[in-house]
Amino acid sequence: MKKNKRALLFWIKVANSENLSIVRNALTLTLPVVITGAAAVLINNFPIDFYQNFMEGFFGAGWRGFGGYVWDGTLAVLSPVMTFSIGYSIAERYNLKNPLDAVHPVIAGLLSFCSLLAIVEPATTDFAIPYNWMGVNGIFLAIITGFVSAELFLVFYRIKKLHISFYSEDAGTTMSHVLAAMIPALLVLGIFAFFKVFMGSIGVRDIHALIYNYISLPFKGLGNHLGTALLYTVTRQMLWFFGIHGANALEPVMTEIYLPAEILNEMVIAKGAPPAFIFTKTFFDTYISMGGAGNTLSLLAALLISRKKSGVKRIAAISLVPAVFNINEILLFGIPIVLNPIYLVPFVMVPVVLTVISWAAASLGLFPAYAAEVAWTTPAIISGYAAAGSIAGSVMQLVNLFLGFLMYLPFVRMAEKVRHYRFDVNYGELLRTGGGAKSDAYTVLAGQPGETGAISRVLANDLLASIKKNEHLVLQRTPGITFMLDLNMCFVLGSEKTAVFLGFKDIREMAGLPFASLFAKTMSDEWISGAENRCLHVIETGQNDSYEERVRLRSGGTTVFQIGITPAQEEDGVCHGVVIAMNDVSELYSAREEAERASNAKGAFLANMSHEMRTPMNAIIGMVNIAKTSGGIEKKDYCLKRIEDASSHLLGVINDILDISKIEANKLELSPVQFSFERMI
């Protein structure tokens, strides 16, 4: 359990790094482009002959032009779009940290876009933008360019002497931003232009081509066997993980090794002989890449089954139809899988394991490795039957899908825990932002960039729903000291009485404060340390904790608290923090102590009274027995005298008991009687 927790904390730390957060935000911004482009690909490549024939007969031979034009404006230019998004996201993050020295994020995005075009080798025809490097193929260089250009721009922008000061009521603040960024932007573009010149001087004109040449270099001279297939699979998945279209990047390998193997298989099958090779293009498309690179149909199944209602599950639902036809860009850029460290291991290992298993099954003759070429958009199960020429191919696909599902499932659950943690972190940042806000809450919070703004907009909608149900003030109006801490032991929500007890004006002043700071004005350091350890233990074990404790306050007084600590968990068991309820039971505690003292006093009184009553009774009984056996008058008189004295003493004790009973019943009456004080003493 401890190892799992350490692994989770490691992935949380990696996944929440600032650079990866920027990439996630940039990928999210590109989703409209990705979804539209994926729809265009599906329209053009829907793998049903009737559909293809109908479209051609109704619209003519050029009917694919519509989808092609949509693709040209979306996925074909995804790299510069991604570069713009990264520059924009970096500027947003900078503005969040430096609100008094903000830069217009659109300017940073456009500068990143222009920096990419400055280093790309233009097409030979008409000096045009090379579309072959502007799509998914060029995303790796686009991400690097976006980061470098935006960071360089901010370095220069921080130098106030480079700003051109200008303000005009007619132009507004936009022109001020533009002129302030003018010189820094010129410097950045100059650096990228110099880099392009330098690369040309050493004989490298096309940086994209250089990258792709080095990618395919390890495959030179390799044959068609299991080792090459595994190297091809790992390389393709790693390229996809870093945003490079793995299949396109390794097209030379496919052309030199696997397409010739497919052609040779067709030739020998035509002669009635068994296929010569197991590994072909159809083999990888049919058995390893169901749903697209990474066998993402298995990932979709894991997401849809294990995840409760969430944004990621909605993305998975949207991705399902394209993924059935092996188009998975929505999933790759929507979750995202690209540059997402949590999915790195399964995204690489699932295809590797399936490659080995499928190869072993084909080698043992459990299913035909190849019978016919199949279009890459053919859905799973159907493609297996068509590729193998028998139901055994479909069965192999089902086995691979199930194995992939089992391998993805634990990582999907880990991603869910990381997502909850990230939500808590951003929610805390949201509260800290809102706690210091002096203007309209929705304008301040919903306008925040990145995940913080997104969370605030979601919570705003939830708040509207809760207002209708009168649920939003339940915790705030709790009469006791009740509050919630997140996983970092920072304040999230609480009652107004909590703020009063801890010495704050209201709960907004407490937003985001750590546990020690909350109780610094009220409790001792020793108590704070002990209570914090109890909270951490509750988070670790998931078990409630309840105890009663006398506390010495910093004001000098003492009080008694009955404290209950409960883990704040969702239905799926994911812990978001702890809820603490502290009830001041000092009056009840004092009353209990007084009752205990009264009970002890009554016990002592009854013990004394029993002794006082037993002594004269023993005397009476003893004297009666002596008088019965005595024959002399004098001895009988002596016994009667002692019986009389003991009876008088016993009557006095009984009268005292009755007086005490009258006191408790408020029926005691006092009578004025003369007495001698000296004689009484």
C-alpha atoms as one frame of an Amber mdcrd trajectory, in Angstrom:
protein
   0.000   0.000   0.000   2.851   2.394   0.819   4.554   1.578  -2.481   1.337
   2.363  -4.356   1.021   5.635  -2.496   4.623   6.614  -3.295   4.043   5.752
  -6.962   0.858   7.828  -7.002   2.614  10.801  -5.406   5.416  10.497  -7.983
   2.985  10.553 -10.900   1.072  13.421  -9.303   4.277  15.434  -9.050   5.217
  14.725 -12.666   1.732  15.269 -14.073   1.369  18.606 -12.268   4.615  20.098
 -13.545   4.057  23.553 -14.977   5.249  22.735 -18.508   3.001  19.679 -18.836
   0.104  21.701 -17.490   0.702  24.251 -20.256   0.772  21.506 -22.893  -2.488
  20.043 -21.546  -4.130  23.450 -21.723  -2.811  24.015 -25.270  -4.050  20.599
 -26.395  -7.450  21.366 -24.919  -7.616  24.618 -26.901  -6.983  22.693 -30.136
  -9.842  20.217 -29.569 -12.371  21.998 -31.823  -9.841  21.785 -34.664  -9.047
  18.117 -33.906 -12.681  17.015 -33.638 -13.657  18.784 -36.859 -10.686  17.321
 -38.727 -11.399  13.809 -37.415 -14.989  14.109 -38.619 -13.726  15.086 -42.079
 -11.408  12.047 -42.178 -14.287   9.767 -41.206 -16.564  11.266 -43.860 -13.986
  10.627 -46.579 -12.850   7.177 -45.415 -16.025   5.516 -44.141 -15.235   1.873
 -45.015 -18.507   0.734 -46.564 -18.674   0.222 -50.320 -22.342   1.195 -50.531
 -21.594   4.527 -48.830 -18.597   5.231 -51.070 -20.530   4.360 -54.235 -23.556
   6.407 -53.161 -21.472   9.505 -52.392 -19.631   9.252 -55.712 -22.835   8.687
 -57.654 -24.695  11.537 -55.956 -21.921  14.170 -55.724 -19.563  13.025 -58.461
 -15.993  11.767 -58.481 -14.713  14.811 -56.592 -17.047  14.419 -53.604 -14.125
  13.943 -51.211 -13.060  17.509 -51.895 -15.397  18.818 -49.167 -13.850  16.659
 -46.448 -10.422  17.353 -47.901 -10.873  21.103 -47.622 -12.047  20.739 -44.020
  -8.984  18.594 -43.299  -6.740  21.211 -44.942  -8.045  23.808 -42.511  -7.868
  21.636 -39.391  -5.593  18.612 -38.962  -3.395  19.643 -41.885  -2.356  22.819
 -39.990  -2.466  21.402 -36.449   1.223  22.161 -35.788   0.999  25.979 -36.117
  -2.324  25.892 -34.257  -0.596  23.995 -31.451   2.289  26.464 -31.446  -0.147
  29.367 -31.111  -1.970  27.599 -28.262   1.267  27.010 -26.341   2.372  30.617
 -26.682  -1.082  31.768 -25.608  -1.121  29.400 -22.583   2.367  30.443 -21.422
   1.340  34.110 -21.567  -1.816  33.341 -19.575   0.233  31.606 -16.875   2.630
  34.568 -16.787  -0.273  37.021 -16.405  -1.655  35.012 -13.499   1.639  35.410
 -11.656   2.288  38.999 -12.799  -1.091  40.763 -13.017   0.513  44.211 -12.862
   2.852  43.475 -15.776   0.500  41.478 -18.004   1.135  40.761 -21.669  -1.580
  40.256 -24.251  -1.725  36.423 -24.698  -2.792  36.684 -28.346   0.437  38.535
 -29.128   2.477  35.731 -27.532   0.491  33.129 -29.491   0.951  34.917 -32.818
   4.654  35.329 -32.140   5.025  31.577 -31.544   3.081  30.923 -34.749   5.380
  33.228 -36.738   8.501  31.748 -35.133   7.517  28.280 -36.384   6.995  29.558
 -39.929  10.370  31.296 -39.758  12.291  28.027 -39.323  10.179  25.744 -41.552
  11.596  25.059 -45.011   9.028  26.339 -47.557   7.655  24.170 -50.319   9.598
  24.257 -53.587   6.508  25.333 -55.512   5.678  29.030 -55.165   7.583  29.258
 -51.874   4.438  28.041 -50.064   3.876  26.694 -46.576   4.748  22.955 -46.637
   1.513  21.182 -45.717   3.340  17.883 -45.231   5.030  19.317 -42.096   2.134
  21.439 -40.820  -0.063  18.557 -39.621   0.486  16.037 -36.854   3.900  15.231
 -38.358   5.305  18.535 -37.194   3.840  18.771 -33.706   7.107  17.857 -31.950
   8.951  20.827 -33.453   5.823  22.958 -32.957   5.764  22.256 -29.198   9.452
  23.071 -28.797   9.115  26.236 -30.887   6.068  27.348 -28.907   7.865  26.975
 -25.576  11.137  28.563 -26.645   9.588  31.518 -28.487   7.124  32.347 -25.696
   9.720  32.082 -22.930  12.209  34.208 -24.893   9.503  36.768 -25.510   8.696
  36.997 -21.791  12.400  37.336 -20.928  12.664  40.363 -23.214   9.250  41.684
 -22.155  10.373  41.902 -18.524  13.038  44.428 -19.569  11.142  47.710 -19.183
  13.608  49.642 -21.344  12.451  47.623 -24.354   8.856  48.832 -23.977   7.515
  51.566 -26.234   5.199  53.599 -24.024   2.003  54.716 -25.678  -1.574  55.390
 -24.738  -4.451  56.790 -26.764  -8.071  57.043 -25.759  -9.039  56.237 -29.341
  -6.823  53.145 -29.618  -7.490  51.908 -26.092  -5.232  49.547 -24.149  -4.692
  47.122 -27.052  -2.299  49.476 -28.824  -0.388  49.922 -25.556   0.097  46.147
 -25.341   1.151  45.981 -28.983   3.793  48.704 -28.746   5.131  47.346 -25.441
   5.621  43.956 -27.128   7.025  45.329 -30.391  10.762  45.254 -29.647  10.668
  41.933 -27.681   8.796  40.343 -30.602  11.355  41.634 -33.126  14.192  40.211
 -31.023  12.543  36.783 -30.790  11.851  36.570 -34.521  15.403  37.717 -35.173
  16.771  34.877 -33.046  14.697  32.273 -34.915  15.701  33.749 -38.276  19.363
  33.584 -37.237  18.854  29.956 -36.170  17.426  29.151 -39.620  20.416  30.813
 -41.303  22.842  28.959 -39.056  21.232  25.575 -39.801  21.438  26.331 -43.508
  25.110  27.208 -43.194  25.870  23.729 -41.819  23.877  22.061 -44.585  20.532
  21.550 -42.792  17.758  23.361 -44.609  14.804  21.206 -43.559  14.755  20.648
 -39.788  11.721  18.371 -40.006  13.451  16.134 -42.524  16.534  16.000 -40.292
  14.413  14.832 -37.333  12.639  12.176 -39.387  15.873  10.907 -40.948  17.330
  10.307 -37.492  14.116   8.583 -36.398  14.289   6.005 -39.214  18.074   5.568
 -38.977  18.034   2.623 -36.455  15.956   0.519 -38.877  18.496   0.585 -41.718
  19.393  -2.965 -42.748  17.001  -4.698 -40.338  14.941  -7.678 -41.509  11.329
  -8.632 -40.989  11.376 -10.442 -37.650  10.081 -10.062 -34.091  12.925  -7.822
 -32.905  12.334  -5.320 -35.700   8.585  -5.382 -35.083   9.078  -4.626 -31.386
  11.506  -1.794 -32.164   9.033  -0.419 -34.704   6.155  -0.628 -32.198   8.033
   1.030 -29.328   9.371   3.795 -31.577   5.956   4.490 -33.100   4.294   4.725
 -29.677   7.010   6.950 -28.232   6.723   9.285 -31.224   2.964   9.517 -30.736
   3.496  10.217 -27.039   5.655  13.234 -27.916   3.103  14.469 -30.431   4.687
  13.111 -33.622   2.557  11.056 -35.992   4.299   7.720 -35.464   2.999   5.998
 -38.590   3.975   8.912 -40.853   7.361   9.347 -39.186   8.160   5.666 -39.754
   6.738   5.601 -43.268  10.206   4.762 -44.694  10.305   1.677 -42.446   6.805
   0.678 -43.543   7.752   1.200 -47.194  11.029  -0.736 -46.993   9.983  -3.654
 -44.745   6.269  -4.189 -44.202   4.620  -3.115 -47.466   6.949  -5.360 -49.542
   6.137  -8.211 -47.116   2.441  -7.649 -47.734   2.936  -7.686 -51.521   4.991
 -10.870 -51.295   2.305 -12.531 -49.157  -0.307 -11.729 -51.787   1.896 -13.279
 -54.466   2.500 -16.567 -52.630  -1.143 -16.825 -51.536  -2.173 -16.443 -55.171
   0.012 -19.480 -55.918  -1.708 -21.488 -53.165   1.195 -21.292 -50.686   0.954
 -20.019 -47.057   1.996 -16.388 -46.411   5.742 -15.856 -46.042   5.626 -13.104
 -43.391   3.633 -12.479 -40.237   4.456  -8.805 -39.827   2.811  -6.616 -42.480
   1.030  -3.266 -42.556  -2.308  -5.066 -42.259  -1.013  -7.050 -39.247  -0.212
  -3.850 -37.289  -3.433  -2.084 -38.352  -5.645  -5.090 -37.590  -4.284  -6.669
 -34.391  -2.116  -4.000 -32.698  -3.814  -0.665 -33.452  -7.501  -1.329 -32.903
  -9.024   2.099 -32.367  -5.798   3.737 -33.505  -2.241   3.850 -32.186  -1.936
   2.304 -28.737  -4.929  -0.016 -29.136  -7.065   2.821 -27.835 -10.320   0.857
 -28.120  -9.166  -0.957 -24.968  -8.437   2.393 -23.324 -11.897   3.670 -24.274
 -13.495   0.604 -22.693 -11.520   1.169 -19.476 -12.490   4.860 -19.408 -16.177
   4.250 -20.018 -16.426   1.438 -17.465 -14.321   2.737 -14.587 -14.876   6.472
 -14.719 -17.883   8.126 -13.209 -19.404  11.233 -14.743 -16.530  13.514 -15.732
 -15.185  15.597 -18.584 -12.796  12.816 -19.583 -15.634  10.317 -19.817 -17.517
  12.707 -22.084 -14.441  13.015 -24.304 -14.246   9.208 -24.371 -17.893   9.025
 -25.447 -17.265  11.562 -28.223 -14.168   9.615 -29.312 -15.972   6.270 -29.466
 -17.459   6.496 -32.964 -14.241   7.734 -34.681 -12.206   5.182 -32.702 -14.368
   2.354 -34.037 -12.957   3.348 -37.429  -9.405   3.646 -35.985  -9.376   7.456
 -35.850  -8.145   8.394 -32.382  -6.836  11.984 -32.605  -9.680  13.166 -30.364
  -8.581  10.754 -27.650  -4.858  11.448 -28.086  -5.278  15.208 -27.795  -8.425
  15.312 -25.683  -7.547  13.314 -22.555  -4.685  13.906 -23.501  -2.378  10.938
 -24.008   0.226  13.115 -25.714   2.814  14.144 -23.081   0.685  12.638 -20.313
   3.142  10.719 -18.067   0.421   8.579 -16.482  -0.438   6.907 -19.786   3.150
   6.562 -21.040   3.674   3.015 -19.695   0.412   1.427 -20.957   0.439   3.376
 -24.236   3.819   1.822 -25.066   3.532  -1.559 -23.352   0.055  -2.581 -24.563
   1.068  -2.636 -28.271   4.344  -4.386 -27.357   2.545  -7.157 -25.454  -0.082
  -7.540 -28.184   2.647  -7.743 -30.837   4.331 -10.628 -29.005   1.058 -12.463
 -28.289  -0.268 -12.063 -31.835   3.066 -13.169 -33.304   3.148 -16.234 -31.037
  -0.450 -17.160 -31.901   0.215 -16.792 -35.635   3.456 -18.797 -35.361   1.605
 -21.619 -33.608  -1.037 -21.620 -36.316  -3.858 -20.497 -34.018  -5.012 -18.029
 -36.674  -3.891 -17.170 -40.220  -1.446 -14.266 -40.096  -2.498 -12.854 -43.446
  -5.133 -13.599 -46.056  -5.974 -10.233 -47.615  -5.208  -6.504 -47.345  -7.721
  -4.562 -45.227  -8.391  -0.802 -45.226  -7.093   0.833 -42.046 -10.525   2.366
 -41.263 -12.258  -1.047 -41.126 -13.761  -1.597 -37.626 -12.365  -4.263 -35.328
 -13.846  -7.779 -35.480 -14.788  -7.150 -39.120 -11.179  -6.333 -40.003  -9.937
  -9.443 -38.167 -12.248 -11.686 -40.141 -11.296 -10.016 -43.430  -7.521 -10.024
 -42.748  -7.343 -13.672 -41.608 -10.049 -15.016 -43.866 -11.654 -16.764 -40.894
 -13.344 -16.140 -37.550 -10.037 -16.907 -35.832  -8.832 -13.405 -36.747 -11.826
 -11.847 -34.995 -11.230 -14.036 -31.916  -7.594 -12.871 -31.826  -8.787  -9.278
 -31.869 -11.192  -9.910 -28.980  -8.387 -11.473 -26.925  -6.137  -8.494 -27.638
  -8.871  -6.007 -26.767  -9.494  -7.734 -23.431  -5.788  -7.895 -22.554  -5.387
  -4.231 -23.460  -8.378  -3.366 -21.279  -6.832  -5.162 -18.285  -3.509  -3.363
 -18.796  -5.061   0.107 -19.178  -7.506  -0.222 -16.266  -5.130   0.401 -13.301
  -3.620   3.421 -15.050  -7.076   4.839 -15.739  -7.827   4.570 -12.019  -4.498
   6.186 -11.154  -5.280   8.999 -13.598  -8.611   9.480 -11.820  -6.837   9.935
  -8.476  -4.380  12.376 -10.023  -7.307  14.242 -11.591  -8.960  14.600  -8.185
  -5.713  15.847  -6.689  -5.266  18.380  -9.486  -8.841  19.526  -8.932  -8.123
  20.074  -5.227  -4.955  22.031  -6.013  -6.706  24.259  -8.546  -9.724  24.590
  -6.275  -7.434  25.828  -3.503  -5.901  28.320  -5.934  -9.395  29.359  -6.914
 -10.331  30.004  -3.282  -7.156  31.982  -2.652  -7.888  34.104  -5.713 -11.480
  34.623  -4.691 -10.536  35.302  -1.083  -8.577  38.368  -2.097 -11.006  39.554
  -4.720 -12.698  42.883  -4.165 -14.917  42.845  -7.254 -17.598  40.645  -8.712
 -16.750  37.005  -7.874 -17.750  35.480 -11.171 -15.811  38.068 -13.204 -12.681
  37.545 -11.130 -12.793  33.754 -10.850 -14.300  32.666 -14.151 -11.861  34.926
 -15.942  -8.856  33.084 -14.495  -6.769  31.249 -17.114  -6.221  27.523 -17.392
  -7.763  24.912 -15.130  -8.553  27.401 -12.355 -10.909  29.354 -14.594 -12.469
  26.170 -15.943 -13.128  24.880 -12.421 -14.618  28.212 -11.372 -17.047  28.142
 -14.301 -18.075  24.566 -13.462 -18.545  25.468  -9.793 -20.559  28.521 -10.764
 -23.024  26.271 -12.579 -23.091  23.864  -9.624 -23.681  26.807  -7.296 -26.712
  27.919  -9.301 -28.157  24.425  -9.018 -27.443  24.230  -5.284 -29.023  27.638
  -4.658 -32.279  26.289  -6.072 -32.060  23.406  -3.585 -30.927  25.648  -0.672
 -27.836  23.468  -0.215 -25.020  26.001  -0.661 -25.125  27.437   2.882 -25.416
  24.170   4.806 -21.804  24.082   5.956 -21.517  27.847   6.359 -24.535  27.977
   8.700 -23.546  24.976  10.769 -23.829  26.143  14.399 -20.653  24.392  15.560
 -16.995  24.730  14.621 -17.030  22.707  11.401 -14.629  23.024   8.484 -13.002
  21.074   5.630  -9.303  20.733   4.795  -7.911  19.516   1.473  -5.153  16.913
   1.037  -2.520  19.603   1.668  -4.109  20.434   5.039  -5.359  23.787   3.713
  -8.743  25.350   4.490 -11.477  24.813   1.892 -14.869  25.512   3.482 -16.189
  26.138   6.955 -18.882  27.577   9.189 -19.023  31.192  10.292 -18.557  30.101
  13.909 -15.221  28.581  12.873 -14.011  31.983  11.672 -15.161  33.663  14.894
 -13.466  31.080  17.115 -10.179  31.231  15.191 -10.067  35.033  15.217 -10.852
  35.802  11.554 -13.347  38.276  10.140 -15.058  35.672   7.964 -14.340  32.390
   6.190 -13.153  34.173   3.017 -10.148  35.445   4.967  -9.284  31.819   5.785
  -9.349  30.550   2.171  -6.298  28.427   1.333  -4.589  28.865   4.732  -2.715
  25.822   6.090  -3.866  24.087   9.270  -1.094  25.578  11.431  -1.939  29.138
  10.323  -5.638  28.614  11.025  -5.082  27.740  14.702  -1.951  29.859  15.308
  -3.954  32.539  17.160  -5.935  30.105  19.301  -4.228  26.787  20.042  -0.813
  25.688  21.268   1.811  24.356  18.867   1.667  20.966  20.589  -2.088  20.673
  19.989  -1.770  21.805  16.355   0.887  19.173  15.665  -1.135  16.393  17.290
  -4.388  17.314  15.523  -2.664  17.578  12.137  -1.140  14.110  12.596  -4.603
  12.729  13.390  -5.982  14.304  10.186  -3.200  12.783   8.086  -3.862   9.398
   9.674  -7.558   9.667   8.750  -6.623  10.468   5.128  -4.220   7.528   5.013
  -6.545   4.941   6.575  -9.944   6.306   5.511 -11.252   5.628   9.050 -13.096
   8.169  11.231 -11.474   9.483  14.393 -13.360  10.805  17.444 -11.944  11.889
  20.788 -12.407  14.292  23.704  -9.599  16.554  24.851  -9.011  19.345  27.388
  -7.221  22.161  25.568  -5.262  25.081  26.955  -5.876  28.139  24.776  -3.274
  30.764  23.961  -5.456  33.283  25.787  -4.673  31.417  29.006  -7.998  29.712
  29.561  -8.883  26.066  29.154 -11.785  24.375  27.467 -12.849  20.881  26.524
 -13.527  19.896  22.908 -15.222  16.838  21.532 -13.507  16.431  18.132 -14.617
  14.297  15.170 -12.485  13.867  12.023 -14.096  12.305   8.943 -12.541  11.671
   5.495 -14.178  13.719   2.724 -14.782  11.045   0.101 -16.744  10.742  -3.127
 -18.860   7.742  -4.032 -15.876   6.095  -5.717 -13.876   6.278  -2.486 -11.422
   8.958  -3.628 -10.452  11.101  -0.636 -10.370  14.904  -1.106  -9.427  15.812
   2.460 -11.042  15.755   5.905 -14.050  17.344   7.597 -13.467  18.348  11.222
 -16.224  19.054  13.744 -15.228  20.587  17.116 -17.880  20.932  19.814 -17.148
  22.939  22.966 -18.335  20.626  25.737 -16.662  22.473  28.619 -20.005  23.269
  30.319 -21.159  19.701  29.872 -17.778  18.514  31.091 -18.030  20.764  34.210
 -21.561  19.572  34.864 -20.411  16.002  34.536 -17.550  16.600  36.974 -19.931
  18.285  39.446 -22.350  15.384  39.131 -19.509  12.972  39.724 -18.452  14.948
  42.815 -22.036  14.959  44.089 -22.300  11.268  43.451 -19.053  10.681  45.320
 -20.271  12.884  48.183 -23.511  10.936  48.422 -21.540   7.717  48.407 -19.337
   8.951  51.246 -22.390  10.243  53.119 -24.196   6.923  52.811 -21.074   5.087
  53.944 -20.814   7.313  57.026 -24.527   7.111  57.738 -24.522   3.332  57.513
 -21.720   3.294  60.056 -23.518   5.780  62.320 -26.749   3.734  62.170 -25.092
   0.356  62.519 -23.264   1.297  65.737 -26.345   2.231  67.862 -28.341  -0.661
  66.376 -25.626  -3.105  67.440 -25.734  -1.592  70.934 -29.524  -1.899  71.102
 -29.546  -5.527  69.939 -26.701  -6.426  72.296 -28.295  -4.824  75.354 -31.618
  -6.550  74.582 -29.949  -9.968  74.523 -28.108  -9.226  77.797 -31.331  -8.050
  79.452 -33.130 -11.247  78.457 -30.539 -13.476  80.078 -29.957 -11.327  83.156
 -31.853 -12.080  86.379 -30.903  -9.008  88.430 -32.938  -5.806  88.373 -29.890
  -3.572  88.436 -28.398  -5.253  85.388 -31.679  -4.960  83.497 -31.915  -1.261
  84.396 -28.355  -0.826  83.133 -29.251  -2.462  79.797 -32.416  -0.367  79.423
 -30.423   2.807  80.055 -27.928   1.878  77.318 -30.791   0.957  74.955 -32.367
   4.361  75.594 -29.111   6.225  74.836 -28.475   4.242  71.649 -32.073   4.778
  70.467 -31.776   8.526  71.009 -28.557   8.596  68.984 -30.150   6.524  66.197
 -33.189   8.843  66.134 -30.860  11.811  65.732 -29.157  10.184  62.743 -32.537
   9.419  61.160 -33.652  13.026  61.703 -30.462  14.277  60.035 -31.129  12.048
  56.990 -34.691  13.365  56.786 -33.410  16.954  56.997 -31.014  16.299  54.090
 -33.895  14.845  52.054 -35.954  17.969  52.820 -33.043  20.171  51.687 -32.861
  18.363  48.305 -36.679  18.606  47.971 -36.636  22.323  48.996 -38.992  21.555
  51.929 -36.714  22.253  54.899 -38.267  24.573  57.511 -36.233  26.391  60.167
 -37.685  26.969  63.678 -36.323  29.603  66.111 -35.119  27.720  69.227 -33.014
  29.038  72.073 -29.766  27.207  72.649 -26.499  27.671  74.524 -23.636  28.219
  72.103 -21.072  27.361  74.777 -22.857  24.123  75.672 -23.189  23.192  71.950
 -19.455  23.619  71.485
